[in-house]
Amino acid sequence: MEMRFVWQHLYLVGVACVFTTIIGLVLGATAYIFKFVRPTILWVVDIMQTIPVLALLGIIMIAFGATSTTVIIGIVLYSLLPVVRNTYTGLENIDPGIKEAAKGMGMTKLQRLFRVELPLSFPIVFTGIRIAVVTSIGTAVFGAVVGGGGLGSTISRAILIQDMTTLMQATLTLMAMAIIFDFGMGYVEKRLNAR
């Protein structure tokens, strides 16, 4: 198994997770601040999660072709739910007394959001990011179908030519990747909750 496929996989997951985090935070905060768009945002991210990955990648491929961009967009759309939900839930569940105290200090809505509410809700938000990252590692495998590369390409080729050694190596690498990220981010999550 070539290491370049491992790096490709990490690249796809890394870029997708950066966009997932940014978009997820924005959408979650928007759902929290503006009640009239809340049901629509939460419904859309729920729907994205129910669409089969291959079908979603096929739809995106019509616009962007068989490239890594298609895979990254697919991963982002498929991983948004936990980040959006956890951002909204974290902000919504902050003690009302803290919100009132911040308001009493003369902070604007945006100041309260960035200086008080997001920092306090960050442990819950981080849990959503952790779920999104681990989900992305598995989802990126389907990128091979649309020419996105990564470990999915190695697994697909190994299955086609019945190369069980390479298949086992790629599968174990994928599992190790997911476990390492899950445990590493789980440790950070525990530290954040302890604070």
C-alpha positions in Angstrom: 0.0 0.0 0.0 1.4 3.4 -1.0 1.6 6.1 1.7 0.5 8.8 -0.8 -3.1 7.3 -0.5 -2.9 7.8 3.3 -1.9 11.4 2.9 -4.6 11.9 0.2 -7.1 10.6 2.7 -5.9 12.8 5.5 -5.9 15.8 3.1 -9.5 15.2 2.1 -10.6 14.7 5.7 -8.6 17.7 7.0 -9.8 20.2 4.4 -13.4 18.9 4.7 -13.4 19.2 8.5 -12.1 22.8 8.4 -15.0 23.8 6.2 -17.5 21.6 8.2 -16.4 23.3 11.4 -16.7 26.9 10.0 -20.0 26.3 8.2 -21.4 24.3 11.1 -20.6 27.0 13.6 -22.1 29.7 11.4 -25.3 27.7 10.8 -25.6 26.6 14.4 -25.2 30.2 15.7 -27.6 31.4 13.0 -30.2 28.9 14.1 -29.7 30.0 17.7 -30.0 33.8 17.0 -32.7 33.8 14.4 -35.7 31.7 15.4 -37.5 32.1 12.0 -34.7 30.2 10.1 -34.0 27.6 12.9 -36.5 24.9 11.7 -35.2 25.3 8.1 -31.5 25.0 9.0 -32.0 22.0 11.3 -34.3 20.3 8.7 -31.8 20.8 5.9 -28.8 19.3 7.9 -31.0 16.4 8.9 -32.0 15.7 5.3 -28.3 15.8 4.2 -27.5 13.0 6.7 -30.3 10.8 5.3 -29.2 10.9 1.7 -26.9 8.0 0.8 -23.3 9.0 0.4 -22.9 7.7 -3.1 -26.1 9.4 -4.3 -24.9 12.7 -2.8 -21.5 12.4 -4.4 -23.2 11.6 -7.8 -25.3 14.7 -7.6 -22.2 16.9 -6.7 -20.2 15.3 -9.5 -22.6 16.6 -12.1 -21.4 20.2 -11.1 -17.8 19.6 -10.2 -16.7 16.5 -12.1 -14.8 13.5 -10.8 -12.3 15.4 -8.6 -11.3 15.7 -4.9 -13.4 18.9 -4.8 -16.5 16.7 -5.2 -15.4 14.4 -2.3 -14.6 17.4 0.0 -18.0 19.0 -0.7 -19.7 15.6 -0.1 -17.9 15.1 3.2 -18.8 18.6 4.3 -22.5 18.2 3.5 -22.6 14.8 5.1 -20.8 15.8 8.3 -22.6 19.1 9.1 -25.4 17.7 11.3 -23.4 17.0 14.5 -21.6 20.4 14.4 -24.7 22.4 13.6 -26.8 20.5 16.2 -24.2 20.7 19.0 -23.5 24.4 18.3 -27.2 25.2 18.6 -27.7 23.0 21.6 -24.6 24.3 23.4 -25.7 27.9 22.9 -29.3 27.2 23.8 -28.4 25.5 27.1 -26.3 28.2 28.6 -27.6 29.3 32.0 -30.0 32.2 31.4 -28.5 34.1 34.4 -25.1 34.3 32.6 -26.8 35.6 29.5 -28.7 38.2 31.5 -25.4 39.2 33.3 -23.7 39.8 30.0 -26.6 41.8 28.7 -26.6 43.8 32.0 -22.9 44.7 31.3 -24.0 46.4 28.1 -22.8 43.8 25.6 -24.4 43.6 22.2 -25.9 40.4 20.9 -22.7 39.7 18.8 -20.4 40.5 21.8 -22.4 38.1 24.0 -22.2 35.4 21.3 -18.4 35.7 20.8 -17.2 36.6 24.2 -19.5 34.7 26.5 -21.8 32.2 24.8 -19.5 30.4 22.3 -16.6 30.0 24.8 -19.0 28.5 27.4 -20.6 26.2 24.8 -17.4 25.1 23.2 -17.0 21.7 25.0 -20.4 20.7 23.5 -19.5 22.2 20.1 -16.2 20.3 20.2 -18.1 17.0 20.7 -19.9 17.7 17.5 -16.6 18.4 15.7 -15.2 15.2 17.0 -18.2 13.2 15.7 -17.8 15.0 12.3 -14.1 14.2 12.0 -14.5 10.5 12.8 -17.5 10.3 10.4 -15.5 12.0 7.7 -12.7 9.4 7.9 -15.2 6.7 6.9 -17.2 8.8 4.4 -14.0 9.8 2.5 -13.6 6.1 1.4 -16.5 6.6 -1.0 -14.5 9.3 -2.7 -12.8 6.6 -4.8 -16.1 6.2 -6.8 -15.8 9.8 -8.1 -12.0 9.8 -8.6 -11.2 11.6 -5.3 -8.3 9.3 -4.3 -7.5 8.4 -0.7 -7.7 4.9 0.9 -10.9 4.3 -0.9 -9.0 3.9 -4.1 -6.6 1.4 -2.5 -9.5 -0.6 -1.1 -11.5 -0.6 -4.4 -8.4 -1.7 -6.4 -7.5 -4.4 -3.9 -11.1 -5.8 -4.0 -11.0 -5.8 -7.9 -7.7 -7.7 -8.1 -8.4 -9.9 -5.0 -5.2 -8.5 -3.2 -6.2 -9.4 0.4 -2.9 -8.2 1.9 -3.3 -4.7 0.5 -7.0 -4.8 1.5 -6.2 -5.7 5.0 -3.4 -3.0 5.3 -5.7 -0.3 3.9 -8.6 -1.4 6.2 -6.4 -1.5 9.3 -4.9 1.9 8.4 -8.4 3.3 8.1 -9.4 1.8 11.4 -6.3 3.1 13.2 -6.8 6.6 11.8 -10.4 6.7 13.1 -9.4 5.3 16.5 -6.4 7.7 16.9 -8.5 10.8 16.0 -11.4 9.6 18.2 -9.2 9.0 21.3 -7.1 12.1 20.7 -10.1 14.4 20.4 -11.8 12.5 23.2 -8.9 13.4 25.5 -9.2 17.1 24.5 -13.0 16.9 25.0 -12.5 15.6 28.6 -10.0 18.4 29.3 -12.5 20.9 28.0 -15.3 19.5 30.1 -13.1 19.4 33.2 -12.5 23.2 32.8 
